[in-house]
Amino acid sequence: MIKILISIAVAASLLSACGGLNQFRLDVQQGNVIDPVQVAQIQPGMTPQQVRFLMGSPQLEPAFRAHERWDYVYYRRPGFGATERQRVTVHFANGVVSHVDADIPQPVALDEHPVDMDND
Protein backbone atom coordinates (compact mmCIF):
# COMPACT_ATOMS: atom_id res chain seq x y z
CA MET A 1 0.00 0.00 0.00
CA ILE A 2 2.82 2.37 0.87
CA LYS A 3 4.57 1.57 -2.42
CA ILE A 4 1.39 2.52 -4.32
CA LEU A 5 1.08 5.82 -2.46
CA ILE A 6 4.75 6.61 -3.04
CA SER A 7 4.49 5.80 -6.76
CA ILE A 8 1.35 7.98 -7.05
CA ALA A 9 3.13 10.85 -5.30
CA VAL A 10 6.18 10.49 -7.57
CA ALA A 11 4.01 10.35 -10.70
CA ALA A 12 2.03 13.41 -9.60
CA SER A 13 5.20 15.41 -8.92
CA LEU A 14 6.68 14.42 -12.29
CA LEU A 15 3.51 15.36 -14.16
CA SER A 16 3.20 18.69 -12.38
CA ALA A 17 6.77 19.53 -13.42
CA CYS A 18 5.73 19.24 -17.09
CA GLY A 19 3.41 22.25 -16.70
CA GLY A 20 6.37 24.61 -16.34
CA LEU A 21 7.84 23.76 -19.72
CA ASN A 22 7.18 25.87 -22.76
CA GLN A 23 4.06 24.51 -24.35
CA PHE A 24 3.28 24.65 -28.03
CA ARG A 25 0.98 27.55 -28.95
CA LEU A 26 -0.68 27.89 -32.33
CA ASP A 27 -0.27 30.95 -34.51
CA VAL A 28 -3.54 32.87 -34.87
CA GLN A 29 -4.11 34.72 -38.15
CA GLN A 30 -7.24 36.67 -38.94
CA GLY A 31 -8.26 38.98 -41.75
CA ASN A 32 -6.76 39.78 -45.12
CA VAL A 33 -3.03 39.33 -45.65
CA ILE A 34 -1.92 42.83 -46.64
CA ASP A 35 0.85 43.15 -49.22
CA PRO A 36 2.50 46.61 -49.20
CA VAL A 37 3.13 46.35 -52.95
CA GLN A 38 -0.59 45.88 -53.60
CA VAL A 39 -1.47 48.78 -51.29
CA ALA A 40 0.97 51.00 -53.19
CA GLN A 41 -0.86 50.14 -56.44
CA ILE A 42 -4.16 51.59 -55.17
CA GLN A 43 -4.49 54.99 -56.81
CA PRO A 44 -7.11 57.74 -56.56
CA GLY A 45 -9.70 57.32 -59.29
CA MET A 46 -9.79 53.50 -59.18
CA THR A 47 -13.23 51.87 -59.10
CA PRO A 48 -14.35 49.58 -56.26
CA GLN A 49 -14.16 46.63 -58.66
CA GLN A 50 -10.51 47.39 -59.40
CA VAL A 51 -9.71 47.64 -55.68
CA ARG A 52 -11.53 44.36 -54.98
CA PHE A 53 -9.58 42.66 -57.80
CA LEU A 54 -6.29 43.96 -56.39
CA MET A 55 -6.86 43.51 -52.64
CA GLY A 56 -9.70 41.00 -52.39
CA SER A 57 -12.92 41.46 -50.45
CA PRO A 58 -12.63 43.84 -47.50
CA GLN A 59 -12.67 42.37 -44.01
CA LEU A 60 -14.90 45.16 -42.73
CA GLU A 61 -17.49 46.61 -45.06
CA PRO A 62 -20.03 48.90 -43.37
CA ALA A 63 -23.63 47.82 -43.85
CA PHE A 64 -25.02 51.29 -44.50
CA ARG A 65 -22.10 53.13 -46.09
CA ALA A 66 -20.28 50.40 -48.01
CA HIS A 67 -19.76 52.78 -50.91
CA GLU A 68 -17.75 55.23 -48.74
CA ARG A 69 -14.98 53.13 -47.17
CA TRP A 70 -13.55 49.64 -47.04
CA ASP A 71 -11.35 48.36 -44.22
CA TYR A 72 -8.74 45.67 -44.70
CA VAL A 73 -7.48 44.34 -41.37
CA TYR A 74 -4.80 41.74 -40.67
CA TYR A 75 -4.02 40.33 -37.24
CA ARG A 76 -1.37 37.73 -36.46
CA ARG A 77 -0.51 36.45 -33.02
CA PRO A 78 2.36 33.99 -33.20
CA GLY A 79 2.69 31.29 -30.58
CA PHE A 80 5.61 33.20 -29.15
CA GLY A 81 6.55 36.76 -30.00
CA ALA A 82 4.94 40.09 -30.69
CA THR A 83 1.45 40.47 -32.14
CA GLU A 84 1.33 41.95 -35.64
CA ARG A 85 -1.55 44.23 -36.67
CA GLN A 86 -1.99 45.91 -40.02
CA ARG A 87 -4.81 48.10 -41.25
CA VAL A 88 -5.63 49.66 -44.61
CA THR A 89 -8.70 51.85 -45.17
CA VAL A 90 -9.72 52.71 -48.71
CA HIS A 91 -11.98 55.77 -48.91
CA PHE A 92 -14.33 56.30 -51.85
CA ALA A 93 -15.99 59.47 -53.11
CA ASN A 94 -18.37 59.57 -56.07
CA GLY A 95 -17.75 55.88 -56.78
CA VAL A 96 -13.94 56.05 -57.05
CA VAL A 97 -11.00 55.93 -54.63
CA SER A 98 -10.38 59.30 -53.01
CA HIS A 99 -7.53 58.33 -50.66
CA VAL A 100 -6.00 55.45 -48.72
CA ASP A 101 -5.04 55.33 -45.03
CA ALA A 102 -2.56 52.62 -44.10
CA ASP A 103 -0.43 51.83 -41.09
CA ILE A 104 2.00 49.60 -42.98
CA PRO A 105 5.40 50.63 -44.36
CA GLN A 106 5.32 51.30 -48.08
CA PRO A 107 7.87 49.58 -50.32
CA VAL A 108 10.75 51.61 -51.68
CA ALA A 109 10.36 52.30 -55.39
CA LEU A 110 13.30 51.03 -57.43
CA ASP A 111 13.03 54.03 -59.76
CA GLU A 112 13.86 56.38 -56.90
CA HIS A 113 16.55 54.10 -55.41
CA PRO A 114 18.11 52.02 -58.21
CA VAL A 115 20.12 48.96 -57.33
CA ASP A 116 23.66 48.93 -58.69
CA MET A 117 24.31 45.45 -60.08
CA ASP A 118 27.83 46.29 -61.35
CA ASN A 119 30.16 45.71 -58.42
CA ASP A 120 33.49 46.00 -60.24
C-alpha positions in Angstrom: 0.0 0.0 0.0 2.8 2.4 0.9 4.6 1.6 -2.4 1.4 2.5 -4.3 1.1 5.8 -2.5 4.7 6.6 -3.0 4.5 5.8 -6.8 1.3 8.0 -7.0 3.1 10.9 -5.3 6.2 10.5 -7.6 4.0 10.4 -10.7 2.0 13.4 -9.6 5.2 15.4 -8.9 6.7 14.4 -12.3 3.5 15.4 -14.2 3.2 18.7 -12.4 6.8 19.5 -13.4 5.7 19.2 -17.1 3.4 22.2 -16.7 6.4 24.6 -16.3 7.8 23.8 -19.7 7.2 25.9 -22.8 4.1 24.5 -24.4 3.3 24.7 -28.0 1.0 27.6 -29.0 -0.7 27.9 -32.3 -0.3 30.9 -34.5 -3.5 32.9 -34.9 -4.1 34.7 -38.1 -7.2 36.7 -38.9 -8.3 39.0 -41.8 -6.8 39.8 -45.1 -3.0 39.3 -45.6 -1.9 42.8 -46.6 0.8 43.2 -49.2 2.5 46.6 -49.2 3.1 46.3 -53.0 -0.6 45.9 -53.6 -1.5 48.8 -51.3 1.0 51.0 -53.2 -0.9 50.1 -56.4 -4.2 51.6 -55.2 -4.5 55.0 -56.8 -7.1 57.7 -56.6 -9.7 57.3 -59.3 -9.8 53.5 -59.2 -13.2 51.9 -59.1 -14.3 49.6 -56.3 -14.2 46.6 -58.7 -10.5 47.4 -59.4 -9.7 47.6 -55.7 -11.5 44.4 -55.0 -9.6 42.7 -57.8 -6.3 44.0 -56.4 -6.9 43.5 -52.6 -9.7 41.0 -52.4 -12.9 41.5 -50.4 -12.6 43.8 -47.5 -12.7 42.4 -44.0 -14.9 45.2 -42.7 -17.5 46.6 -45.1 -20.0 48.9 -43.4 -23.6 47.8 -43.8 -25.0 51.3 -44.5 -22.1 53.1 -46.1 -20.3 50.4 -48.0 -19.8 52.8 -50.9 -17.7 55.2 -48.7 -15.0 53.1 -47.2 -13.5 49.6 -47.0 -11.3 48.4 -44.2 -8.7 45.7 -44.7 -7.5 44.3 -41.4 -4.8 41.7 -40.7 -4.0 40.3 -37.2 -1.4 37.7 -36.5 -0.5 36.5 -33.0 2.4 34.0 -33.2 2.7 31.3 -30.6 5.6 33.2 -29.2 6.5 36.8 -30.0 4.9 40.1 -30.7 1.4 40.5 -32.1 1.3 41.9 -35.6 -1.5 44.2 -36.7 -2.0 45.9 -40.0 -4.8 48.1 -41.3 -5.6 49.7 -44.6 -8.7 51.9 -45.2 -9.7 52.7 -48.7 -12.0 55.8 -48.9 -14.3 56.3 -51.9 -16.0 59.5 -53.1 -18.4 59.6 -56.1 -17.8 55.9 -56.8 -13.9 56.1 -57.1 -11.0 55.9 -54.6 -10.4 59.3 -53.0 -7.5 58.3 -50.7 -6.0 55.4 -48.7 -5.0 55.3 -45.0 -2.6 52.6 -44.1 -0.4 51.8 -41.1 2.0 49.6 -43.0 5.4 50.6 -44.4 5.3 51.3 -48.1 7.9 49.6 -50.3 10.7 51.6 -51.7 10.4 52.3 -55.4 13.3 51.0 -57.4 13.0 54.0 -59.8 13.9 56.4 -56.9 16.6 54.1 -55.4 18.1 52.0 -58.2 20.1 49.0 -57.3 23.7 48.9 -58.7 24.3 45.5 -60.1 27.8 46.3 -61.3 30.2 45.7 -58.4 33.5 46.0 -60.2 
